[in-house]
Amino acid sequence: MAIKGRMRVPEKRLIFFAAIGGAFGSGLAMLVFHHKTRKKKFYITVPLLVLLWSAIIMFLAYQNLHIVTTEYDYMSAELPENLDGYRIVQVSDLHNEFYGAGQHTLLKKIEDADPDVIFVTGDVVDSTFTNYDLAYDFFKGAVDIAPVYYVTGNHEVRLAGERFDRFLSDLESLGVNFLDNKKTETDGYTLIGIADKSLSFPPEELKGNAGDDLVICLAHEPAYGDKYLSMGADIAFCGHIHGGQFILPGKGGVLSPDFEFFPDLYEGRHDFVDSGNAMAMYISRGLGNSIIPQRLNNYPELVVVTLHRLKLYTF
Protein backbone atom coordinates (compact mmCIF):
# COMPACT_ATOMS: atom_id res chain seq x y z
CA MET A 1 0.00 0.00 0.00
CA ALA A 2 1.11 3.57 -0.72
CA ILE A 3 0.99 6.39 1.83
CA LYS A 4 -2.46 7.65 2.89
CA GLY A 5 -3.87 4.22 2.15
CA ARG A 6 -3.89 4.61 -1.62
CA MET A 7 -3.10 1.72 -3.93
CA ARG A 8 0.42 1.76 -5.36
CA VAL A 9 0.81 1.35 -9.15
CA PRO A 10 2.81 -1.84 -9.73
CA GLU A 11 6.35 -1.16 -10.88
CA LYS A 12 6.01 -3.61 -13.76
CA ARG A 13 3.12 -1.54 -15.07
CA LEU A 14 5.17 1.67 -14.87
CA ILE A 15 7.98 0.01 -16.83
CA PHE A 16 5.44 -1.26 -19.36
CA PHE A 17 4.01 2.23 -19.92
CA ALA A 18 7.52 3.60 -20.38
CA ALA A 19 8.34 0.86 -22.89
CA ILE A 20 5.28 1.56 -25.09
CA GLY A 21 6.02 5.26 -25.43
CA GLY A 22 5.86 6.86 -22.02
CA ALA A 23 9.61 6.87 -21.49
CA PHE A 24 9.90 10.66 -21.83
CA GLY A 25 7.21 11.26 -19.21
CA SER A 26 8.78 8.72 -16.90
CA GLY A 27 12.20 10.27 -17.34
CA LEU A 28 10.81 13.74 -16.67
CA ALA A 29 9.08 12.52 -13.51
CA MET A 30 12.35 11.04 -12.29
CA LEU A 31 14.16 14.32 -12.91
CA VAL A 32 11.55 16.65 -11.44
CA PHE A 33 10.06 14.60 -8.62
CA HIS A 34 13.01 12.23 -8.03
CA HIS A 35 10.51 9.41 -8.38
CA LYS A 36 12.04 5.89 -8.40
CA THR A 37 15.54 7.32 -8.76
CA ARG A 38 16.98 4.90 -6.20
CA LYS A 39 15.68 1.77 -7.88
CA LYS A 40 18.05 0.16 -10.33
CA LYS A 41 15.33 -1.13 -12.64
CA PHE A 42 14.20 2.48 -13.13
CA TYR A 43 17.42 4.51 -13.22
CA ILE A 44 18.85 2.12 -15.83
CA THR A 45 15.77 1.02 -17.77
CA VAL A 46 14.05 4.40 -18.21
CA PRO A 47 17.08 6.26 -19.65
CA LEU A 48 17.66 3.35 -22.03
CA LEU A 49 14.03 3.55 -23.14
CA VAL A 50 14.37 7.32 -23.64
CA LEU A 51 17.37 6.71 -25.90
CA LEU A 52 15.51 3.95 -27.77
CA TRP A 53 12.44 6.07 -28.40
CA SER A 54 14.59 9.05 -29.41
CA ALA A 55 16.27 6.84 -32.02
CA ILE A 56 12.91 5.55 -33.28
CA ILE A 57 11.51 9.08 -33.62
CA MET A 58 14.60 10.31 -35.48
CA PHE A 59 14.45 7.27 -37.80
CA LEU A 60 10.78 7.85 -38.63
CA ALA A 61 11.34 11.59 -39.17
CA TYR A 62 14.25 10.83 -41.51
CA GLN A 63 12.07 8.42 -43.49
CA ASN A 64 9.47 11.17 -43.96
CA LEU A 65 11.70 14.18 -44.57
CA HIS A 66 14.88 13.02 -46.33
CA ILE A 67 14.33 14.14 -49.93
CA VAL A 68 16.04 12.11 -52.64
CA THR A 69 16.46 13.15 -56.27
CA THR A 70 15.86 10.47 -58.89
CA GLU A 71 17.42 11.19 -62.29
CA TYR A 72 16.17 9.83 -65.62
CA ASP A 73 17.30 10.33 -69.21
CA TYR A 74 14.74 10.54 -72.00
CA MET A 75 16.23 9.97 -75.46
CA SER A 76 14.60 10.53 -78.82
CA ALA A 77 15.84 11.11 -82.34
CA GLU A 78 12.78 13.32 -82.92
CA LEU A 79 13.58 15.71 -80.10
CA PRO A 80 14.05 19.31 -81.30
CA GLU A 81 17.68 20.40 -81.13
CA ASN A 82 16.92 23.22 -78.70
CA LEU A 83 15.67 20.68 -76.15
CA ASP A 84 18.87 18.62 -76.07
CA GLY A 85 19.95 18.73 -72.41
CA TYR A 86 16.66 20.29 -71.26
CA ARG A 87 16.05 19.50 -67.57
CA ILE A 88 12.62 18.93 -66.03
CA VAL A 89 11.93 18.78 -62.29
CA GLN A 90 8.68 17.18 -61.17
CA VAL A 91 7.12 17.99 -57.79
CA SER A 92 4.14 15.94 -56.68
CA ASP A 93 1.98 15.25 -53.61
CA LEU A 94 3.48 17.80 -51.25
CA HIS A 95 0.38 17.54 -49.01
CA ASN A 96 1.37 20.59 -46.95
CA GLU A 97 4.56 18.90 -45.75
CA PHE A 98 6.85 21.32 -43.93
CA TYR A 99 10.40 21.51 -45.29
CA GLY A 100 11.81 24.36 -43.26
CA ALA A 101 10.97 28.04 -43.11
CA GLY A 102 9.68 29.14 -46.50
CA GLN A 103 10.06 25.48 -47.67
CA HIS A 104 13.79 26.21 -47.89
CA THR A 105 15.02 22.59 -47.84
CA LEU A 106 12.75 21.55 -50.72
CA LEU A 107 13.47 24.66 -52.78
CA LYS A 108 17.22 24.21 -52.32
CA LYS A 109 16.95 20.65 -53.66
CA ILE A 110 15.05 21.93 -56.69
CA GLU A 111 17.56 24.71 -57.30
CA ASP A 112 20.45 22.23 -57.09
CA ALA A 113 18.81 20.20 -59.88
CA ASP A 114 19.20 23.23 -62.19
CA PRO A 115 15.82 22.86 -63.93
CA ASP A 116 14.66 24.56 -67.11
CA VAL A 117 11.06 23.98 -66.01
CA ILE A 118 9.17 22.72 -62.95
CA PHE A 119 6.07 20.52 -63.32
CA VAL A 120 3.74 20.21 -60.32
CA THR A 121 1.39 17.23 -60.63
CA GLY A 122 -1.20 17.79 -57.96
CA ASP A 123 -2.00 17.43 -54.24
CA VAL A 124 0.16 20.35 -53.19
CA VAL A 125 -2.54 21.15 -50.63
CA ASP A 126 -3.98 18.47 -48.36
CA SER A 127 -7.75 18.40 -48.02
CA THR A 128 -7.69 16.99 -44.47
CA PHE A 129 -4.95 19.12 -42.88
CA THR A 130 -5.21 22.12 -45.17
CA ASN A 131 -2.54 24.82 -45.01
CA TYR A 132 -2.54 27.17 -47.97
CA ASP A 133 0.41 29.16 -46.59
CA LEU A 134 2.82 26.21 -46.86
CA ALA A 135 1.73 25.58 -50.45
CA TYR A 136 2.01 29.28 -51.30
CA ASP A 137 5.53 29.43 -49.84
CA PHE A 138 6.59 26.57 -52.09
CA PHE A 139 5.23 28.18 -55.24
CA LYS A 140 6.61 31.60 -54.30
CA GLY A 141 10.11 30.15 -54.15
CA ALA A 142 9.71 27.83 -57.13
CA VAL A 143 8.84 30.57 -59.64
CA ASP A 144 12.16 32.25 -58.84
CA ILE A 145 13.98 29.09 -59.96
CA ALA A 146 12.23 28.20 -63.24
CA PRO A 147 8.84 28.46 -64.99
CA VAL A 148 6.20 26.48 -63.06
CA TYR A 149 3.24 24.55 -64.52
CA TYR A 150 0.62 23.10 -62.18
CA VAL A 151 -2.29 20.65 -62.47
CA THR A 152 -4.63 19.60 -59.68
CA GLY A 153 -4.90 16.29 -57.85
CA ASN A 154 -7.76 14.64 -56.04
CA HIS A 155 -7.19 16.68 -52.87
CA GLU A 156 -7.56 19.97 -54.73
CA VAL A 157 -10.79 18.63 -56.24
CA ARG A 158 -12.15 18.13 -52.70
CA LEU A 159 -11.20 21.71 -51.83
CA ALA A 160 -13.04 23.26 -54.78
CA GLY A 161 -14.73 26.47 -53.72
CA GLU A 162 -14.18 30.13 -53.03
CA ARG A 163 -11.10 29.67 -50.82
CA PHE A 164 -9.35 27.42 -53.34
CA ASP A 165 -10.21 29.83 -56.15
CA ARG A 166 -8.48 32.63 -54.20
CA PHE A 167 -5.47 30.37 -53.77
CA LEU A 168 -5.29 29.79 -57.54
CA SER A 169 -5.61 33.52 -58.13
CA ASP A 170 -2.72 34.15 -55.73
CA LEU A 171 -0.59 31.57 -57.57
CA GLU A 172 -1.31 33.09 -60.97
CA SER A 173 -0.26 36.47 -59.53
CA LEU A 174 3.06 34.88 -58.65
CA GLY A 175 3.48 33.69 -62.24
CA VAL A 176 2.43 30.04 -61.80
CA ASN A 177 0.90 28.59 -64.98
CA PHE A 178 -2.29 26.78 -63.98
CA LEU A 179 -2.76 24.09 -66.61
CA ASP A 180 -5.97 22.23 -65.71
CA ASN A 181 -7.56 21.17 -69.04
CA LYS A 182 -5.32 23.52 -70.98
CA LYS A 183 -2.76 23.17 -73.75
CA THR A 184 0.16 25.47 -74.41
CA GLU A 185 3.31 25.72 -76.50
CA THR A 186 6.51 26.41 -74.60
CA ASP A 187 10.22 26.06 -75.35
CA GLY A 188 9.52 24.19 -78.58
CA TYR A 189 7.14 21.49 -77.26
CA THR A 190 3.43 21.07 -76.59
CA LEU A 191 2.38 20.85 -72.94
CA ILE A 192 -1.06 19.57 -71.97
CA GLY A 193 -2.52 19.45 -68.47
CA ILE A 194 -5.46 17.27 -67.49
CA ALA A 195 -7.52 18.24 -64.43
CA ASP A 196 -7.96 15.40 -61.96
CA LYS A 197 -11.73 15.58 -62.32
CA SER A 198 -11.37 15.03 -66.10
CA LEU A 199 -9.00 12.05 -66.14
CA SER A 200 -11.64 9.54 -67.23
CA PHE A 201 -12.70 11.71 -70.17
CA PRO A 202 -10.02 14.25 -71.09
CA PRO A 203 -11.25 17.07 -73.35
CA GLU A 204 -10.64 16.24 -77.03
CA GLU A 205 -9.23 19.69 -77.72
CA LEU A 206 -6.21 18.84 -75.57
CA LYS A 207 -4.97 16.22 -78.02
CA GLY A 208 -1.56 16.82 -79.50
CA ASN A 209 -1.30 17.51 -83.21
CA ALA A 210 0.22 15.03 -85.63
CA GLY A 211 3.02 17.44 -86.52
CA ASP A 212 4.09 18.14 -82.93
CA ASP A 213 7.72 17.26 -82.29
CA LEU A 214 7.17 16.57 -78.58
CA VAL A 215 4.02 16.41 -76.45
CA ILE A 216 4.27 16.30 -72.65
CA CYS A 217 1.25 15.53 -70.47
CA LEU A 218 0.81 16.51 -66.81
CA ALA A 219 -1.79 14.56 -64.84
CA HIS A 220 -2.08 13.44 -61.25
CA GLU A 221 -2.95 9.74 -61.47
CA PRO A 222 -0.93 7.08 -63.34
CA ALA A 223 -3.85 4.67 -63.74
CA TYR A 224 -4.93 6.53 -66.88
CA GLY A 225 -1.71 6.01 -68.84
CA ASP A 226 -3.56 4.65 -71.86
CA LYS A 227 -5.62 7.85 -71.95
CA TYR A 228 -2.50 10.00 -71.95
CA LEU A 229 -1.04 7.96 -74.80
CA SER A 230 -4.26 8.39 -76.79
CA MET A 231 -3.96 12.16 -76.26
CA GLY A 232 -0.74 12.02 -78.26
CA ALA A 233 1.64 12.35 -75.31
CA ASP A 234 5.26 11.31 -75.75
CA ILE A 235 6.00 11.85 -72.06
CA ALA A 236 3.64 11.91 -69.07
CA PHE A 237 4.30 12.97 -65.48
CA CYS A 238 2.14 11.61 -62.65
CA GLY A 239 2.11 11.06 -58.88
CA HIS A 240 -0.73 10.15 -56.49
CA ILE A 241 0.46 6.71 -55.29
CA HIS A 242 3.01 8.01 -52.72
CA GLY A 243 5.31 5.15 -53.69
CA GLY A 244 2.91 2.71 -52.05
CA GLN A 245 3.70 4.34 -48.65
CA PHE A 246 5.88 1.39 -47.52
CA ILE A 247 8.24 -0.31 -49.97
CA LEU A 248 9.11 -3.95 -49.37
CA PRO A 249 12.34 -5.13 -51.04
CA GLY A 250 11.47 -7.51 -53.86
CA LYS A 251 7.74 -6.69 -53.62
CA GLY A 252 7.46 -2.93 -54.15
CA GLY A 253 4.99 -0.41 -52.81
CA VAL A 254 2.47 -1.86 -50.37
CA LEU A 255 -0.61 0.38 -50.45
CA SER A 256 -1.95 3.14 -52.69
CA PRO A 257 -4.16 6.03 -51.47
CA ASP A 258 -7.03 4.17 -53.15
CA PHE A 259 -6.29 1.17 -50.88
CA GLU A 260 -4.97 -1.01 -53.67
CA PHE A 261 -2.40 -3.45 -52.33
CA PHE A 262 0.90 -3.75 -54.21
CA PRO A 263 -0.01 -1.41 -57.10
CA ASP A 264 1.97 -1.96 -60.29
CA LEU A 265 2.34 1.75 -60.99
CA TYR A 266 3.85 3.21 -57.83
CA GLU A 267 7.18 4.78 -58.96
CA GLY A 268 9.68 4.95 -61.79
CA ARG A 269 9.43 5.02 -65.57
CA HIS A 270 6.81 2.98 -67.39
CA ASP A 271 6.58 2.68 -71.19
CA PHE A 272 3.28 2.51 -73.06
CA VAL A 273 3.01 1.43 -76.70
CA ASP A 274 -0.07 1.25 -78.91
CA SER A 275 -0.48 1.23 -82.71
CA GLY A 276 3.05 2.44 -83.26
CA ASN A 277 2.77 5.25 -80.71
CA ALA A 278 4.97 5.23 -77.62
CA MET A 279 4.95 7.15 -74.36
CA ALA A 280 7.22 7.22 -71.33
CA MET A 281 5.37 7.84 -68.05
CA TYR A 282 7.33 9.01 -64.98
CA ILE A 283 5.70 8.45 -61.58
CA SER A 284 6.89 10.44 -58.58
CA ARG A 285 6.70 8.90 -55.12
CA GLY A 286 5.75 12.37 -53.91
CA LEU A 287 6.93 14.51 -51.01
CA GLY A 288 4.23 14.29 -48.34
CA ASN A 289 1.66 12.05 -46.71
CA SER A 290 -2.07 12.16 -46.21
CA ILE A 291 -4.22 9.40 -44.70
CA ILE A 292 -1.21 7.34 -43.60
CA PRO A 293 1.26 9.72 -41.92
CA GLN A 294 4.39 7.59 -42.18
CA ARG A 295 6.69 6.34 -44.98
CA LEU A 296 9.05 3.37 -44.67
CA ASN A 297 11.86 2.56 -47.11
CA ASN A 298 10.25 5.16 -49.34
CA TYR A 299 11.94 8.54 -49.12
CA PRO A 300 10.20 11.68 -50.43
CA GLU A 301 11.24 12.14 -54.04
CA LEU A 302 12.01 14.79 -56.61
CA VAL A 303 11.99 13.46 -60.17
CA VAL A 304 14.44 14.98 -62.65
CA VAL A 305 14.24 14.08 -66.34
CA THR A 306 16.89 15.26 -68.80
CA LEU A 307 15.96 15.24 -72.48
CA HIS A 308 18.53 14.08 -75.02
CA ARG A 309 18.42 14.24 -78.81
CA LEU A 310 19.70 11.02 -80.37
CA LYS A 311 21.99 11.54 -83.31
CA LEU A 312 21.40 9.09 -86.12
CA TYR A 313 24.31 8.31 -88.40
CA THR A 314 24.01 6.89 -91.92
CA PHE A 315 26.82 5.05 -93.68
C-alpha positions in Angstrom: 0.0 0.0 0.0 1.1 3.6 -0.7 1.0 6.4 1.8 -2.5 7.7 2.9 -3.9 4.2 2.2 -3.9 4.6 -1.6 -3.1 1.7 -3.9 0.4 1.8 -5.4 0.8 1.4 -9.1 2.8 -1.8 -9.7 6.4 -1.2 -10.9 6.0 -3.6 -13.8 3.1 -1.5 -15.1 5.2 1.7 -14.9 8.0 0.0 -16.8 5.4 -1.3 -19.4 4.0 2.2 -19.9 7.5 3.6 -20.4 8.3 0.9 -22.9 5.3 1.6 -25.1 6.0 5.3 -25.4 5.9 6.9 -22.0 9.6 6.9 -21.5 9.9 10.7 -21.8 7.2 11.3 -19.2 8.8 8.7 -16.9 12.2 10.3 -17.3 10.8 13.7 -16.7 9.1 12.5 -13.5 12.4 11.0 -12.3 14.2 14.3 -12.9 11.5 16.7 -11.4 10.1 14.6 -8.6 13.0 12.2 -8.0 10.5 9.4 -8.4 12.0 5.9 -8.4 15.5 7.3 -8.8 17.0 4.9 -6.2 15.7 1.8 -7.9 18.0 0.2 -10.3 15.3 -1.1 -12.6 14.2 2.5 -13.1 17.4 4.5 -13.2 18.8 2.1 -15.8 15.8 1.0 -17.8 14.0 4.4 -18.2 17.1 6.3 -19.6 17.7 3.3 -22.0 14.0 3.6 -23.1 14.4 7.3 -23.6 17.4 6.7 -25.9 15.5 4.0 -27.8 12.4 6.1 -28.4 14.6 9.0 -29.4 16.3 6.8 -32.0 12.9 5.6 -33.3 11.5 9.1 -33.6 14.6 10.3 -35.5 14.5 7.3 -37.8 10.8 7.8 -38.6 11.3 11.6 -39.2 14.2 10.8 -41.5 12.1 8.4 -43.5 9.5 11.2 -44.0 11.7 14.2 -44.6 14.9 13.0 -46.3 14.3 14.1 -49.9 16.0 12.1 -52.6 16.5 13.2 -56.3 15.9 10.5 -58.9 17.4 11.2 -62.3 16.2 9.8 -65.6 17.3 10.3 -69.2 14.7 10.5 -72.0 16.2 10.0 -75.5 14.6 10.5 -78.8 15.8 11.1 -82.3 12.8 13.3 -82.9 13.6 15.7 -80.1 14.1 19.3 -81.3 17.7 20.4 -81.1 16.9 23.2 -78.7 15.7 20.7 -76.1 18.9 18.6 -76.1 19.9 18.7 -72.4 16.7 20.3 -71.3 16.1 19.5 -67.6 12.6 18.9 -66.0 11.9 18.8 -62.3 8.7 17.2 -61.2 7.1 18.0 -57.8 4.1 15.9 -56.7 2.0 15.3 -53.6 3.5 17.8 -51.2 0.4 17.5 -49.0 1.4 20.6 -47.0 4.6 18.9 -45.7 6.9 21.3 -43.9 10.4 21.5 -45.3 11.8 24.4 -43.3 11.0 28.0 -43.1 9.7 29.1 -46.5 10.1 25.5 -47.7 13.8 26.2 -47.9 15.0 22.6 -47.8 12.8 21.6 -50.7 13.5 24.7 -52.8 17.2 24.2 -52.3 16.9 20.7 -53.7 15.0 21.9 -56.7 17.6 24.7 -57.3 20.4 22.2 -57.1 18.8 20.2 -59.9 19.2 23.2 -62.2 15.8 22.9 -63.9 14.7 24.6 -67.1 11.1 24.0 -66.0 9.2 22.7 -62.9 6.1 20.5 -63.3 3.7 20.2 -60.3 1.4 17.2 -60.6 -1.2 17.8 -58.0 -2.0 17.4 -54.2 0.2 20.3 -53.2 -2.5 21.1 -50.6 -4.0 18.5 -48.4 -7.8 18.4 -48.0 -7.7 17.0 -44.5 -4.9 19.1 -42.9 -5.2 22.1 -45.2 -2.5 24.8 -45.0 -2.5 27.2 -48.0 0.4 29.2 -46.6 2.8 26.2 -46.9 1.7 25.6 -50.4 2.0 29.3 -51.3 5.5 29.4 -49.8 6.6 26.6 -52.1 5.2 28.2 -55.2 6.6 31.6 -54.3 10.1 30.2 -54.1 9.7 27.8 -57.1 8.8 30.6 -59.6 12.2 32.2 -58.8 14.0 29.1 -60.0 12.2 28.2 -63.2 8.8 28.5 -65.0 6.2 26.5 -63.1 3.2 24.5 -64.5 0.6 23.1 -62.2 -2.3 20.6 -62.5 -4.6 19.6 -59.7 -4.9 16.3 -57.8 -7.8 14.6 -56.0 -7.2 16.7 -52.9 -7.6 20.0 -54.7 -10.8 18.6 -56.2 -12.1 18.1 -52.7 -11.2 21.7 -51.8 -13.0 23.3 -54.8 -14.7 26.5 -53.7 -14.2 30.1 -53.0 -11.1 29.7 -50.8 -9.3 27.4 -53.3 -10.2 29.8 -56.2 -8.5 32.6 -54.2 -5.5 30.4 -53.8 -5.3 29.8 -57.5 -5.6 33.5 -58.1 -2.7 34.2 -55.7 -0.6 31.6 -57.6 -1.3 33.1 -61.0 -0.3 36.5 -59.5 3.1 34.9 -58.6 3.5 33.7 -62.2 2.4 30.0 -61.8 0.9 28.6 -65.0 -2.3 26.8 -64.0 -2.8 24.1 -66.6 -6.0 22.2 -65.7 -7.6 21.2 -69.0 -5.3 23.5 -71.0 -2.8 23.2 -73.8 0.2 25.5 -74.4 3.3 25.7 -76.5 6.5 26.4 -74.6 10.2 26.1 -75.3 9.5 24.2 -78.6 7.1 21.5 -77.3 3.4 21.1 -76.6 2.4 20.8 -72.9 -1.1 19.6 -72.0 -2.5 19.4 -68.5 -5.5 17.3 -67.5 -7.5 18.2 -64.4 -8.0 15.4 -62.0 -11.7 15.6 -62.3 -11.4 15.0 -66.1 -9.0 12.1 -66.1 -11.6 9.5 -67.2 -12.7 11.7 -70.2 -10.0 14.3 -71.1 -11.3 17.1 -73.3 -10.6 16.2 -77.0 -9.2 19.7 -77.7 -6.2 18.8 -75.6 -5.0 16.2 -78.0 -1.6 16.8 -79.5 -1.3 17.5 -83.2 0.2 15.0 -85.6 3.0 17.4 -86.5 4.1 18.1 -82.9 7.7 17.3 -82.3 7.2 16.6 -78.6 4.0 16.4 -76.4 4.3 16.3 -72.7 1.3 15.5 -70.5 0.8 16.5 -66.8 -1.8 14.6 -64.8 -2.1 13.4 -61.3 -2.9 9.7 -61.5 -0.9 7.1 -63.3 -3.8 4.7 -63.7 -4.9 6.5 -66.9 -1.7 6.0 -68.8 -3.6 4.6 -71.9 -5.6 7.8 -72.0 -2.5 10.0 -71.9 -1.0 8.0 -74.8 -4.3 8.4 -76.8 -4.0 12.2 -76.3 -0.7 12.0 -78.3 1.6 12.4 -75.3 5.3 11.3 -75.8 6.0 11.9 -72.1 3.6 11.9 -69.1 4.3 13.0 -65.5 2.1 11.6 -62.7 2.1 11.1 -58.9 -0.7 10.1 -56.5 0.5 6.7 -55.3 3.0 8.0 -52.7 5.3 5.1 -53.7 2.9 2.7 -52.1 3.7 4.3 -48.7 5.9 1.4 -47.5 8.2 -0.3 -50.0 9.1 -4.0 -49.4 12.3 -5.1 -51.0 11.5 -7.5 -53.9 7.7 -6.7 -53.6 7.5 -2.9 -54.2 5.0 -0.4 -52.8 2.5 -1.9 -50.4 -0.6 0.4 -50.5 -2.0 3.1 -52.7 -4.2 6.0 -51.5 -7.0 4.2 -53.2 -6.3 1.2 -50.9 -5.0 -1.0 -53.7 -2.4 -3.4 -52.3 0.9 -3.7 -54.2 0.0 -1.4 -57.1 2.0 -2.0 -60.3 2.3 1.8 -61.0 3.9 3.2 -57.8 7.2 4.8 -59.0 9.7 5.0 -61.8 9.4 5.0 -65.6 6.8 3.0 -67.4 6.6 2.7 -71.2 3.3 2.5 -73.1 3.0 1.4 -76.7 -0.1 1.2 -78.9 -0.5 1.2 -82.7 3.0 2.4 -83.3 2.8 5.2 -80.7 5.0 5.2 -77.6 5.0 7.1 -74.4 7.2 7.2 -71.3 5.4 7.8 -68.0 7.3 9.0 -65.0 5.7 8.5 -61.6 6.9 10.4 -58.6 6.7 8.9 -55.1 5.7 12.4 -53.9 6.9 14.5 -51.0 4.2 14.3 -48.3 1.7 12.1 -46.7 -2.1 12.2 -46.2 -4.2 9.4 -44.7 -1.2 7.3 -43.6 1.3 9.7 -41.9 4.4 7.6 -42.2 6.7 6.3 -45.0 9.0 3.4 -44.7 11.9 2.6 -47.1 10.2 5.2 -49.3 11.9 8.5 -49.1 10.2 11.7 -50.4 11.2 12.1 -54.0 12.0 14.8 -56.6 12.0 13.5 -60.2 14.4 15.0 -62.7 14.2 14.1 -66.3 16.9 15.3 -68.8 16.0 15.2 -72.5 18.5 14.1 -75.0 18.4 14.2 -78.8 19.7 11.0 -80.4 22.0 11.5 -83.3 21.4 9.1 -86.1 24.3 8.3 -88.4 24.0 6.9 -91.9 26.8 5.0 -93.7 
